Amino acid sequence: KQEVTQIPAALSVPEGENLVLNCSFTDSAIYNLQWFRQDPGKGLTSLLLIQSSQREQTSGRLNASLDKSSGRSTLYIAASQPGDSATYLCAVSSGAGSYQLTFGKGTKLSVIP
Amino acid sequence: EPEVTQTPSHQVTQMGQEVILRCVPISNHLYFYWYRQILGQKVEFLVSFYNNEISEKSEIFDDQFSVERPDGSNFTLKIRSTKLEDSAMYFCAEWRAGKIYGYTFGSGTRLTVV
């Protein structure tokens, strides 16, 4: 059974700092990995999706990397802003069956002005 | 960008009552899903729906739950006899292939069972 772990559980940084969020998964036979952002009491906003054959994806100040063999992904946020404050979720799809996602518990990020 | 729409945004119900949560997905997608998130816990997979039938379900999705796509557009999750532990945020989601590839989640329905 796939397990997804995210470290740290919470992170507080001053505005402007670069930061890295970590995600690890136990079964390397994944189809894809997706990073989401969740604001309090809200839905999930897709940030980046990495196919199992890819090493990284970039969107603006965000860069996600994937090392499938070691079961790890990182989300790098450059020049953090207070508006980046949210919980960041990592989720993996095994590809078997119906491509459903297995989620980590998330990293709660606070960017201090 | 097209959105997945869920209604209601918040529902309060008495224990033992039936509830129906609704989702309007974006059309022409492959898989539809229901997930739930109990406060402070992980987002958990409930069920996937493909070609108008259940494709896969988790152990959470017991006989109290059912899904339908009654009119080819709306996608519903029914909980027959709600329990206090069913209180959670319920998300509808879909999987898209092709030019716009990936998962899209709705904004969720917060279900409170009292």
Interface residues (C-beta under 8 A of the other chain):
Chain A: Q34 F36 G41 K42 G43 L44 T45 S46 L49 L89 A91 G97 S98 Y99 Q100 L101 T102 F103 G104 K105 G106
Chain B: Y31 Y33 Y35 Q41 K42 V43 E44 F45 S48 Y50 S55 E56 M89 F91 A93 W95 Y101 G102 Y103 T104 F105 G106 S107 G108 R110
